Amino acid sequence: MSLFAIADLHLSLGTDKPMDIFGGWSDYVTKLETNWQNKVRPEDTVVIPGDISWGMNFEQSKKDFEFINKLNGRKIISKGNHDYWWNTKNKMDKFFAENGFDTINILHNNHYSYDGYGICGTRGWISDNGEPADQKVLAREAGRLALSIESAQKAGLEPVVFLHYPPLFGNSCNYDMLEVLHKYGIKKCFYGHLHGRAHAYAINGTRDGVEYRLIASDFLHFDPLDITKIVQSDNL
């Protein structure tokens, strides 16, 4: 069983939000499906940390999840800044169950097991101007990440973190999220959110003992990244 990751699918099969207007996104749904089905097997797991569907509610996002559910493998999804359809976990679980979306799992204050590792994460946040509202959201997201990591550790698993927002970007640091990563000794952190020219400022490498990887779909050319060996590298 292999572990894959890809963020920012930005699907809009049930809404009029074409990503093709942006450079590098031409025919991206077809590319994603072809690449995914060619390399991901039914027994594999794919983590999708945020910006999954442009739908504003369950009904508008339904076709996007039909598409995702039919793709190979187990999918573990978390929230991004554009996932306006996102709701309480109970309501999302009910929506998925009622529509037979049985390959999709929601990462929200919890973890999922993969071969001795705990798949953990949350959306994260940024604070461009230090507004009090931003600080409240940052504190909440840091708390959610801590809950997710602690749930994995209690199960005897080594946590691997998936965020939507990058905890590091260029010369900027999200200290709220970094504090959690360092407190719990996280070794691997995967993130999305960055597109186009922002790729040039993404952190891909090890900083202060944590290995960071950008997994935004356009950065990966809509080809899910096999992170099995990356995750296992410290134990090989």
Sequence and secondary structure as in RCSB ss.txt:
>XXXX:A:sequence
MSLFAIADLHLSLGTDKPMDIFGGWSDYVTKLETNWQNKVRPEDTVVIPGDISWGMNFEQSKKDFEFINKLNGRK
IISKGNHDYWWNTKNKMDKFFAENGFDTINILHNNHYSYDGYGICGTRGWISDNGEPADQKVLAREAGRLALSIE
SAQKAGLEPVVFLHYPPLFGNSCNYDMLEVLHKYGIKKCFYGHLHGRAHAYAINGTRDGVEYRLIASDFLHFDPL
DITKIVQSDNL
>XXXX:A:secstr
  EEE B   B TTSS  GGGSTT TTHHHHHHHHHHHH  TT EEEEES  B  SSHHHHHHHHHHHHHSSSEE
EEE  TT TT   HHHHHHHHHHTT TTEEE SSS EEETTEEEEEE     SS  HHHHHHHHHHHHHHHHHHH
HHHHTT EEEEEESS SEETTEE HHHHHHHHHTT  EEEE    GGGGGG   EEETTEEEEE BTTTTTT  E
E HHHHHGGG 
